Amino acid sequence: MASKKRDYDNSYLDNGFTCLTTKDKEERPQCVICHKVITNDSMNPAKLKLRSSSQHPALVNHDRTFFERQETSLKKKILSSDGTFQYVNNGNIKEEFLFCSALKTTTRASDIFDKVSQFFKTEKLSSGNLCSCCTDGAPSMLGSSSGFQTRVKQLVPDVKSVHCMIHRQALAAKALFESFSAILNQHYFSEVSESELSLIRNPFRCFAKSVPDELQEELLDLQNDSSAKDVNEDKTIEEFWPSMIHLYPQTAKHAV
């Protein structure tokens, strides 16, 4: 006999849980802090309070206003500013590129804007959901009169324009004196080997002998840690490695 489906109650936000509705119209609680989506049968005040206090003990005494801000931030991240799309898959937040399409003729701002607009129209996406737009510093992107950013602002006046941080660092490095420029390039723009990429992307599929000798023992401990594997499956690379910094400091620092 199938269990009765529970309905979300607005009071659950007091414990840091908003509501996510699946394709099957089932309501599930979603943590506004770690974005984890849990099962419908966990839709119970006592269970939600217990999970919140065990997973995020430092936030136990925060008031509802704090969680409301996190909920608003979570909703805005559904369409993120770096051209990626976040969605729920098997109860976890996944992130992929929204779309990639070549410009077959010229690469003017109007061509780029028309390409993006056509995609939004075809997929029936609302431009009103845009909260920020991140681009490089090319004139076709940042032109004040007819650049891509300007065209987006004409369509969505409240959108926030962002110049890609990596491009800004690269531009700044060109104007620095030689010794400091060399340090910046070494730490921020150095080449990454294939073995290092393998470790960064998935440490559980990386051969221990492919990393420096002083990291091999710690990496093996990490690979045998079932809890760490669960975290790796639930989080993005950007979220996973910082969460490992206290348990596996040498390997995590090497990866980031």
Steps between C-alpha positions, in 0.01 A plus 500: 500500500647834393572746780301820515671795335574787734434865411748781556421756767643852490613466863766248388708796380563576868731197493656596166288298255317626195286290266595340170231335286608207281370414154264255671349791698654372822609763748842450659689707758816669373763646730564865415858472634649194326218468238455132581155362407374227732211256483134586547470286812748736667237776476458509875594786736693278740694324223582826324615665823720200580658498155561875507666488842721203406604626155527873580543533880639853475171622353264358763430835665452701180158659456260451213617818324841342443347192336269717289807675356661163425178383332493809278865446408432134417215590265716754319771237446271281291631695202852603592713783367774291336286348225414183689171349606432338835238230539401213726592142406423212739473740789830680430581837346681456167661769287568500126553750221169649396585483130786539253443616144743628235468837327509410131570846358605812693555530876342838565304573817176480303591151372572373852188661644279358224648152553431508875154654452404231250603230745290654777204523263536142373532356850226729638727649764412832659767771473351644818675222693842641412672652803852552361698472178873417496716560190858575401618852419467492121344816346213292361421398858560817701435772240308781672268579209430168328698230686346172610481611864320821397247305295432264790445798732254650252303176519545442877586836667577350842751241375848532652790522252819316599841508331655152529746494793755281321514743207538794737791329677667427168463863392635624834803270475606665174543836672688374807874525550685188386570328834141523629358404159709181505361408845141561388546290187665220698217474754193587295579417139751214519452194284332198658619150413262220398569311826411810702180542301413137570535559874296822489216354293457174691747393772329160526607407146851640529800267535693569821835473321401789273522749789813607694635243749404705805133500392458135411417365847245775568344453156455127568328585830270737314416239236402252773280752681138411412370826653730701278371306198144596590600865531676482162182368337282767660718806440675673212880501478503858630303393807668162558864601543444781754293256708799259510757759612486399870484123448754469218690833507798413280295342221234772508758782491676331209171474310394861549 
